[in-house]
Amino acid sequence: MGSLFYGSSADPIQMPDRVLAHVKVVIATKLRRGESFTLSWRHPEGEAVGRSTIWLQPSIPLRFVFGDSEPEMLDPSLLQSYANSANSSGGLTVDIGATERSAPLPA
């Protein structure tokens, strides 16, 4: 399980390493271009019911921490799906409760 630390919050956003690896590439690409966008997810089992959205922009600190020391193999079709989602008006929406299949959720 990986963690995304956002801004000054000490509480990480936890998600499977596979999802986090793909999210990291999309976030880095968008922020390198100076493009701000949202990242949304439904809270996984074991957390309060609901969903969250954060606004990602280049001036907000981010840190990606992976549970596994070996890098994840990236799936080009999943990366494209995440990139398309990030470029939409709804922003990037991911299923952090998924383990194997991790496509964006419908907006």
Long-range contacts (C-beta under 8 A, 24 or more apart in sequence): 1-67, 2-64, 2-65, 2-66, 2-67, 3-64, 3-65, 4-62, 4-63, 4-64, 4-65, 5-61, 5-62, 5-63, 5-64, 5-65, 6-54, 6-60, 6-61, 6-62, 7-60, 7-61, 8-61, 12-65, 13-41, 13-52, 13-54, 13-96, 14-44, 14-96, 15-41, 15-94, 15-96, 16-96, 16-98, 16-99, 16-102, 17-66, 17-67, 17-68, 17-72, 18-72, 18-99, 18-102, 19-94, 19-95, 19-96, 19-98, 19-102, 20-64, 20-66, 20-72, 21-66, 21-71, 21-72, 21-74, 22-72, 22-74, 22-75, 22-78, 22-79, 22-82, 22-102, 23-82, 23-92, 23-94, 24-64, 25-74, 25-79, 25-82, 26-79, 26-82, 26-83, 26-86, 26-92, 27-56, 27-62, 29-83, 30-56, 30-86, 31-56, 31-57, 31-58, 34-58, 37-86, 37-87, 37-91, 37-92, 38-90, 38-91, 38-92, 39-86, 39-91, 39-92, 39-93, 39-94, 40-90, 40-91, 40-92, 40-93, 40-94, 40-105, 41-93, 41-94, 41-95, 41-96, 41-105, 42-95, 42-96, 42-97, 42-105, 44-96, 44-97, 45-97, 53-91, 78-102, 78-103
